[in-house]
Amino acid sequence: MVTLPCTYSISYGTTTMCWGRGQCPSSKCNNQIIWTDGKTVTWRKSDKYQLMGDIEKGNVTLTITGVTSEDAGSYCCRVEIPGIFNDQKSEINVKIKEGKLLASVNFLNLKASIQNCSYPFKKIKHEMYSFFFQGIFGGCVF
């Protein structure tokens, strides 16, 4: 099982979002794997993909079960924010190497500092996300 983090602020309410395979396009998601309307999952490619967080509180973290080498690659989390070019996008690259799962996160429309830490993940520091990544990335404390 692997968990790919993605959250958003619900200060203006919940909204639709999608997870897809590959890089984040200019709109929607490529190779869609799961959709939510902000309250519940409305479509999923298979039961392998789950949103186990509290969707109505902005936690749209993706859990992939039964992980195989075919699950390696880029994943896009796109939260649809009303307005032109306001969507929150993040890409996570999953690598499977000799039985270890490695991941890196790229917030496409946010500046985040990335620092090494003593876990096979990167330490991410951003005022909006640091509270969420603490604990997910093991030994990395913010």
N, C-alpha and C positions, 0 to 999 in steps of 0.2 A: 504494500500500500504506500502511496505517496500523496502528500498534501501540498498543494500549490496555493499560496496565500493571495487573497485579494479582498480588500474591504473598501468601503466608501462611506462618506459622511451622509447621514440621513437627515441633516438639519433642514433640507428643503423637501423631504419626503423620500419614499422609495422610488426606484425606477427600474426599467428593463435593463438587462445585461446579458452578455453571452460569453462563452468560452469557445475558442476555436484552436485548431492546430495550425502552426505556421506563424509568420509575422502578422502583426496587427495591420489590417488594411486601412484605407481612409474612412471606411464606414463598415458597420456590422462586423462579422467574424468570418474568416475563411475556414473551410472545413469544419463547420459547426459541430460541437459535441454536446453542448448543453445551453439552454435558455431559461431565464426566469423573468417574470413580470414584476418583480420586486416583492412578491409575497410568497409565491410557490414556483417550483420548477414546472415549466409549461411544455418543455420538450427535451429529450435527451437521446443521444445516438444509441446508447446501450446502458444497462444497469451498472456497467463498469465505472461510470462517471456519476459522482454524487456531490451535492452541496449539503454538507452536514452541519454548517454553521447556522446562525440565526439570520436568515435571509432578510427578514423585516427590520433587522438592526444593521444592515449593510455588510454583513459577513457573507461573501459569496466565494469563499475559499473552495477550491476544487479538490476532491479526493478521488484518486484513481486506485481501484482495487485490482488485484491480480496482475500487477505490473510485470511486463516482459520487455525485452530489448526493443520491441516495436513501439513502445511508449516513449522512447528517447526522442528528443527534438524540441522545437519551440511550441509554446502555448501562449495564446493571447487572451487576456481578460479585458473586456471592454464594457464599461459602465456607461450607458447612454444618458448624458447630461443635456437637458434642453439648451438649445442655442447652437450657433454655428461653431464647429470645431471645439466644442467644450467637453467632448467625451473623455473620460478617464481611461487611459490605456496602460497596461503593463504587460511585458513579455517575460516569460520564464522559460529558460532553456534547461531541459532535463537531460542529463547524461547518465548513462549506466555503464560503469567501468569496473570490471572484475568484482562483480557482486556489490559494489558501492553505488549509492545513488548520489549524484551531485546536482546542484541546481544553482542558477544565478538569476537574479531579478533585474529587470530594466524598466524603470518607470518612464514611459515615453514622453509624457508632458509635464514631468516634475523633475527637479534637480535633487538628487539623492547622493550622499557620499557613501562610497563603498570601501570598506576596510577589511583586511584579512583578519581572520580569527582562527582559533585552534579547533575548528570543526570543518568538515568538508564543504561548508557553505561559506558565503561571503557575509560580512557584517554590514547590514544596511542601516543607515541612519537618516531619517527624515522625520520632521516634526509630526507629520500626519500618520506615519506608519510605524514608528519605532515601538509604540506600545503593543502593536500586534505581533511584530516579529520577535519580540522577546519571548523566549520559550520555544518558538518554532525552530529557531536556528541554534538550538542546543546551547553550547558554551558562549555564545555571543550575547553580551549584556549591554544595554544602552544606557 
